[in-house]
Amino acid sequence: MEKEVNNKEWGLIRNDNGEWISDEYAVFLTQFDAICLKSRALHQGKELHIQHGAEGQLWCYRHELDTIDLTEPEPTKRKLNVKKIVKNNDEL
């Protein structure tokens, strides 16, 4: 009987709890991306756990990132009303 050998290279990363997971479940982020995504997740009432990898890498779980709506909201149309106040020279 022969065994099938999987020659695929597996990449493992460690989460903040010390557990090893496959890197296919992780999305690596820059510090700016991590801040923006965390803010957007909080605004939508969802959680995004930013993990800290070796050598200062930041990453998050792919399934948490997939729940966040990343579409840009339409800008609100605002009208700016400016009033100019003119004082007489006598009042100065």
C-alpha positions as CSV (number, residue, x, y, z in Angstrom):
1,M,0.0,0.0,0.0
2,E,1.4,3.4,-1.0
3,K,0.9,6.7,0.8
4,E,0.1,9.9,-1.0
5,V,2.6,12.5,0.0
6,N,1.5,16.1,-0.1
7,N,4.5,18.2,-1.2
8,K,2.7,21.5,-0.7
9,E,4.7,23.8,1.5
10,W,2.8,24.8,4.6
11,G,3.3,28.1,6.3
12,L,2.4,28.4,9.9
13,I,2.1,31.5,12.0
14,R,1.6,31.9,15.7
15,N,-1.3,34.0,17.0
16,D,-1.3,36.1,20.2
17,N,-2.5,33.1,22.2
18,G,0.5,31.0,21.1
19,E,-1.5,28.7,18.9
20,W,-0.2,27.8,15.4
21,I,-2.4,28.3,12.4
22,S,-2.0,28.1,8.7
23,D,-1.1,31.3,6.9
24,E,-3.9,30.8,4.5
25,Y,-6.3,31.9,7.2
26,A,-4.4,35.1,7.8
27,V,-4.2,38.5,6.1
28,F,-1.0,40.5,6.6
29,L,-1.5,44.2,7.2
30,T,0.5,47.4,7.4
31,Q,0.2,49.4,10.5
32,F,-1.9,52.0,8.6
33,D,-4.2,49.3,7.2
34,A,-4.6,47.8,10.7
35,I,-5.7,51.1,12.2
36,C,-8.2,51.8,9.4
37,L,-9.7,48.4,9.4
38,K,-10.0,48.3,13.2
39,S,-11.8,51.7,13.1
40,R,-14.1,50.6,10.3
41,A,-15.0,47.4,12.1
42,L,-15.8,49.2,15.3
43,H,-17.9,51.7,13.4
44,Q,-19.9,48.7,12.0
45,G,-20.2,47.1,15.4
46,K,-17.9,44.2,14.5
47,E,-14.7,42.9,16.0
48,L,-11.4,42.7,14.3
49,H,-8.6,41.1,16.4
50,I,-5.2,42.4,15.2
51,Q,-2.5,39.8,15.8
52,H,1.2,40.5,16.3
53,G,3.5,38.2,14.4
54,A,7.3,37.8,14.5
55,E,9.4,40.8,13.6
56,G,6.6,43.2,14.1
57,Q,4.2,41.9,11.5
58,L,0.5,42.6,11.9
59,W,-2.2,40.3,10.7
60,C,-5.8,39.4,11.2
61,Y,-8.0,36.4,10.6
62,R,-9.4,36.2,7.0
63,H,-12.9,35.3,8.2
64,E,-13.1,38.4,10.5
65,L,-12.0,40.7,7.6
66,D,-14.6,39.2,5.3
67,T,-17.4,40.3,7.6
68,I,-16.4,44.0,7.3
69,D,-18.0,46.1,4.6
70,L,-15.1,47.7,2.8
71,T,-17.1,49.7,0.3
72,E,-16.7,53.5,0.5
73,P,-19.8,55.3,1.8
74,E,-21.3,58.0,-0.4
75,P,-20.1,61.4,0.7
76,T,-22.8,63.5,2.5
77,K,-23.9,66.6,0.7
78,R,-23.5,69.5,3.1
79,K,-24.1,73.2,2.5
80,L,-21.8,75.6,4.2
81,N,-23.4,78.9,5.4
82,V,-21.0,81.6,6.1
83,K,-22.1,84.9,7.7
84,K,-19.9,87.9,7.6
85,I,-20.0,90.2,10.6
86,V,-19.1,93.8,9.9
87,K,-18.3,96.1,12.8
88,N,-18.3,99.8,12.6
89,N,-15.1,101.7,13.2
90,D,-16.8,103.4,16.1
91,E,-17.2,100.2,17.9
92,L,-13.6,99.2,17.7
